[in-house]
Amino acid sequence: RDLQYLRDRMDATIVYARDENVYRFADGAAVAANGGPATRTGAKTHELPGVWFSEKAIHALLTMHQLIAGLDDGGVLGRHLQPLLDKLHGMLGATGEEAQSLMRRVRIASPAKRAVTSRWFEEAVSAVLSRRRLLIGYYTRSKRSESVRVLSPQRLLHYRNTWYLDAWCHASEGLRRFALDAVRSAKVLDEPARELPLSEVEDALDQGYGIFGGARLRWATLHFSAEAAQWVAQEEWHPRQQARPQADGSLRLRIPYSDATELVMDVLRHGPNVRVVAPPELVELVRDQLQRTLASYAEKNTA
């Protein structure tokens, strides 16, 4: 049984040497027969895999694999991780059908996911890890135009089912965030990337609300009804948020933002269960969006 386990689960190529009455690895390392010592003097030893997992650990790794697969747009990560997945299934002794059934027990749903071309994703990952510059063709949706840029990639970001690349743009001479689904071409260059401290990247791109960065921060105060507060109280809208439960069960939430675009979208998502208290300009933005929405329904009804 031990020999069978080594062959089937650990992919060890063990053969029987009849003339010496020993089992040995195909590379010449000896394995003693019947638990006794190897008979050949000076036989080299075989190093078994140094990482062993319990069944619970294997189940956790399989779950992690499914989580990674849920982030994988073009099958890039899954393709490289497939040998590991096969090994984990082998360690559990699962057949092909059993393995497929096992993986279906974990489902990752990714609504509103924007697909990234696998070739460009691989180039971006390679540039980030090798610390080299990246030449891209990029489509800017707000301008409806495409441009060619040389970037010094700093890090990858996965946010709300979409991949982004934070990079120093050599054309605009500043830190920018690029949506990878808007990349039309990509090529890793031989030139080393410009190195920036991650703290500088975080200060420039992570201080505001959501995906939008900016240096000038403002604070929004939102008042959620008691009904919505049951969920919002458990959510993190921003690492620096300040939540104050009210006596009637409602919730006051203060969060920093630099660009109101995404914040307005999230406020509107809660409909009548949230009210913007401050600042006045954010109140006006939300009121304007609501009025325009109502107007569009009125126009359709009239037509």
N, C-alpha and C positions, 0 to 999 in steps of 0.2 A: 504493500500500500504506500509506503514511503517513496519507493522508486516511481510508482505511478503518479503520485502527487507531484514529484519533482518534474516529471515529464509533461504532465497535462497542465498543471497550474503555473509552473515556473519556467516552462519552455526549455527545460534542460535536456540536452541531447546525450542521453545515457545509453551506452552499449555494453554488452557482456563480452569479456575477454575469456574465452573458454580455456585457453592454454594456461592462464594464470588463476582461473576461477575467481575473477573479480569483475565488478561492474566499474566502468570508468566513463568519464565524460569524453566526448568525441575528440576533444583537444588534447587528450592524453592524461588529464588529471585522474587520479584513482579514487574509487569509492569502494570501501571494504565490503566484501560479501558476507552475509549473515552477521553483520555487526562487528566482524573482526577487523584487524588492521590491514591496510593495503599491503600486498605482498611484494610489490616492486620497490626496491630500494631507490631512494632519491626521487620518487614520483612527485610531481608538483601538485599543489593543492588547488582546488577550485573554489573561487570566491562566490558564494551565493549572493543574490540581491541583498543590498544593505537596508532596504526599506520594507518592513512588514506591516500589514494592516489587519486590525480586527474586522469582524464582519460589520460592526456598527460604523467603523471608520470608512470601510468600502462603500457602505450605503450613503454616508455623508458625501463622499467624493463623487458618487454617481449623481447625487442631487446637485452638487456644485457644477458638474458637467452640464446638466440640463439648464442651470442658470446661465452658464456661459453661452450655451446654444441659443438661449433666448435673446442674447445680445448680438448674435452673429448674423449679420445681414446676408453676406454672400457665401457663407459656409467656410470662410477662411479659417476661423478658429477651430471649428469642428473638424476640418480636414487634418489639421496638425495634431489635434488631440485624439483622433480616432485610435491610434495605437495604444494610448493609455486607457481609453475606454474598453478596448478589446481585452487588455490585460486585467482590468478590474472585473470584467464579466468572467474571465477565466478563473480568477481567484475565488469567485463565488461558485464556480462550477455551473454557470448558467449556459444553456444552449442558445442558439440563435433566436428561436421563437420566445424562449423565456426571457432573454435579454431585452427584446423589443417590448414585451409585456411589462417588464420592470420599468423601462424608461417612460412608458406611457402613464405611469403612476404619478409623475410630476409634470405639470403643464405650466408653461410660462406664457401668459397672454401679453401681447404688446400692441395695444391700440394706437392708432395714428402713427405707426412706425414708418419712417422714411428710409427707404432702402439705399445702401451705399454700394457702388460698384466695387466688387471684390479686389480688382487690380489696384484701384486707387487707394483702397483701405490698406492693402499690404504695403504699398509704397510709403504711405503716411506712417504706419507702424515702424517700418524699417528706418525711416528718417529720424523718428523720435528716439529709437533705441540706439542707433549708430551715431547719433549726434551730428548728422550731416544736413545740409540745406536741401530744400525741396522746391522744385519748379512745378507750379500748378497752373492750369487753366481754370478760372473760377467764375461762376455765374452769379452775379449780384441781383437778387430778385427785385429789390426796391428800385433799382435803376434799369432792370431788364437788359443788362448788358454783360458781356464776358470780357475778362481781362487776364493777362498773364502776370504772375507774381512769383518772386523768389522769397521763400520763407525760411526762417530758422525755427523749426518746431521745438516747442517747449514741453508740451504734454498733450495727452488725449483726454477728452471728457465725454462721458456718456450721460446724457441728460434727457429725461422724458422720452425715452425710446429713440433718441437720435444721437449720432456720434458727431463730436466737434473736435477741431484741432486748434489749440491755443498756440500762437506763434508770433514771432517778431517779423513783421512785414517790412522788407527792405525797400519797397516802393513808397510806402507812407511813413516809414521810419517810426513805427510804434507797435505796441502789442495789439493784436487783433484776434478775434475768435471766428473761425471758419467752419461752416456746416459742411461735413464731408459729403453729404448727398448732393451738394451744389458744385462739387469738384468735377470738371469735365476731362481733365487729364492730369497726370502726376508722374514725376520722375525724380528719383533721388540723385543729387549731384555729389561730386567728389569733394566739394569745398566744405570745410567744417562749419557747423552751425554757430551762430552767435550765442554764447552762453549767458543766461540771465539767472539770477537766484530765484528759486521757486517762490520765495516770499514776495519778490517784486511782481511776479506773475499773479499771485493771489491778491495782492493789494490792488492791482490794476483791473482785474477781471472778476473777482469774487465778492467784492464788497456790496454791490447793489443787489437788487432782487432778481432772482431767476437767471436767465442766460445773458442778460444785458449788463455789461460793465459800465464803468464811468467813475470819474474822480469826484464829482459833486454829489454828495449824498443828501437826501431828504428823508424825513420820517413820516410814514403814513399811520394814521390811527383808524382802525376798523372796529365797528361794533357789530358782533354777531348775536343773533337771537338765541334764546335758550335752546331751541331745537337744534340749530346748527352748531352751537357750542359743544355739544356732546361729541362731535367728530373733530372739530377744529382744535379743541383743547389737546387732542392727542397728536396733532400734526406739527411738523416743523416747516414753517414757511421760509424761515431764514435762521441761520445759526445765532444771530444776535437779536432775535425777536423778544419782545416783552409782553407776556400774557397776564391779564388781570381779570380773574373771575369776578362777576358781579353778584350782588345779593339775590337778584331775581333769576340766577342761573345763566344769564347771558355772559358774553366775554368781550373784553376790550383787548385788541391786539395791536401793538406798535411794531412796525417793521421798516428797515431802511430800504431805500430804492434810489436808483440814479436815473433809470429810464422807466417810465410808467407803463410801457406797452404791455408787458406780460402781467404786471400787477392788475391792470384794468381788466384783462381777460379773466383772471382768477376771481376777481371781485364779482364780475358779471355772472360767473358760474354759480354763485350762491344766490342769485336772484334777490327776492325780497327778504332773505334771511341775513343780509349784511347791509350796513350803511357806512359810507365813508364819512368820518368825522373831520379829519384834517389830513393834509393842508387844503386850503380852498381851491388851488389849481387842480388837485386830484378829484375833488368833489365835482368840479365843472367838467372834467374829462369823462367821468362816469356818467354824469347826467346827460352829457351830449351823446354818448354812445346809446344810452337808453332811449332818448328822444328819436335818434336816427333809426333805431331798431323798430320802434312803434310806427314811425312814419313809413318804413318800408312795408309793414303789414297793411297799413291803411291804403297805400298805393295799390297793392295787390287786390284788396277787397273791392276798391273802386273799379279796377279793371275788370 
